[in-house]
């Protein structure tokens, strides 16, 4: 997976966005597995959960939901709130920091303009988990500056019309998905 992404990008992918067309696709496991594929001894990998309405990376990493991205945004990225290390995996994780909240309250063009580069400075690679595209434009906002954009789909569950709509949404922003990730339950 890592080689395919980097060949498609023609360079090492420092920022990867994994998004889904709708909520039929559970993306936590896909983001986690992608991070494990990118893990190496030369640079750290940071996973950022921007899905504040349905957070989940903190559970996979056995971390608390907060403090997380929401608190980091409230404090304008002050250094006292750093990503937590996922136990025994060599990954850094920034949890969503809240649940059942509209991410657009915190994640907009202005905030992404300062926090995405700040988080990129925290690690050699950042993998972003976003809310489904049909629920929030956060994935499109982050994908605009990413090295690679992956569309997660679930065979037999994700409707083709939703995938086409998601691709059109990305295309309207000048973004083409680097690849597709098939996700099972």
N, C-alpha and C positions, 0 to 999 in steps of 0.2 A: 504494500500500500504506500509506504513512504517513498519508494523508488518511483512508482507511477506518478505520484504527486510532484515530485521534484523534476522528473523528466517533462511533465506537462508544463511546469512553471519555468523551466530552463534555468533554475537557480534553487538554492536551498529555500524552502518555505519557512519563513520565520513567523508568519501569521496565517493561521488556518481558521476559516469559519465553517462550522458544520451546521446546516440549517435543514429544516424539513418543510414541506408544503403545508402540512396540517398536523393536528394532534394524533393522527393514527400511527405516528412513528415515534417510538421511545428512543431518544437520542443519547441518553446518559451512557449506556454501554458502548455505543459507537464512538463517542468522544473519548471515553476511557481507553478503549482499545487502540484508537488512533494515537493517543498520547504514549501508550506503551510501545507502539511501533516506532515512534519518533525518539523515544528515550535513548540517550547515549551518555557517555562519560565526559563529553567535552562541553556540553551546555545543558542548562536546566530547561525543563518544559513546564509551563504554567497553564493550567486549565482554568478558564473563567466562565462561571455560570451566569449568563445574563437573563435567564428565564426566571424572573421574579414571581411570576404567576404560578409556575410549577417547577420549583427548584428540585434538583436531584443529585448533583455532583457531590454535595457534602455527604450524602448517604453512602455513595460508592467509596468515598475516601475516608469514611468513618470520622467525620468532623462535625462540629456544630454548624447550624445554619448561619448563625451570626457570631461574631462580626463577619461581615462579608462585603460584597460589592456596594450594597446600598450605603453602609456606614462609610466605606471608602469614598464614595461620591459625596456624602454629606460633609466629610472632613476635607474635601478637595485633595484626596490622596496623600494625606499626611503620613510620614513614615512610621508612625506608631502602629499602623494597621497593615501588617504584611501578610502575604499569602501563607497559608499553613501547609506544612509538608504532609503528604499522604503517607501514612505509615507503611514502611517496607516496600515502597514502590518507586522512590526517587522522583516523585512528581510534586509540583507545587499546585495548590488548589485555592482559588478565591471563590468561596461560596456566594450565593446570591445575596445573602444577608437579610432576606425577608421572604415571605410567601404570600400568595393571594393578593399581589399588588401589581398594578399596571406598570410595566417597566418603562413606558414612555414618560412617566412622571420624573424618572431619573436619567433615562438614557435618551438623549436627543442629539442632534447634530453638534450643538455646542459642547456638551459634556463629552461626547465621543472624541471630539477634536483634541481635548487635552488628556483624557484618561487613557485612551488607546496607546498613544506614544509612551505615557508614563508606565503603563503595565508592560509594554514591550521592553522597557529599560530594566524591568525586574527579572527577566529571564531571556534565554537565548531563543526561545520559541513560545508563542502563545497560541493556544487552541481555544476558540470561542464556542460555547454552546448557546444557541439563541432560541428565543421563543419561535413557535411555528409561524411561517410567513403569513398565513391567513388570519393570525391573531395580532401580529405586531410587525412593524417595519424595522425593528432593531437589527435583524439579520442583514437587511439590505444596507442599512447605515454602516454596519461593521464591514460588510463584504466589499464596500467601495475602496477600502485601503488594504485589504488582505492580499497576501501572495497567492492563496488558494481558497477556493470556495467549493465545498462539497454539499451535494444535495442527498439527504438521507431519505430512502423510500423503503416501504415494507411490502414485499411481494404479497399479493392477494388482499391487501388491506388499503394501500394508498391508491386512490382513484387517479387514473391517467389524466383526467381533466384538471385535477388539483396540481399535478406535476407540470402540466402545460401552463396553467395559470401562474405558478411560481416562476417558471422560466421566463414568461412574459414580464412579470414584475421585475425580475433581475435585469432582463434585457432593456427595459425602459430606463433603468439606472446605469446602463452601459456595462453590465456585469454578465459574464458567462461563467457558468459552473465549470470548475476544473474537472470534476468527476462525480460519480454517483456511488453512494454507499448503500448496500442492501442490508437491511436490519431485520433480524428475526425477533419476535416477541421480546 
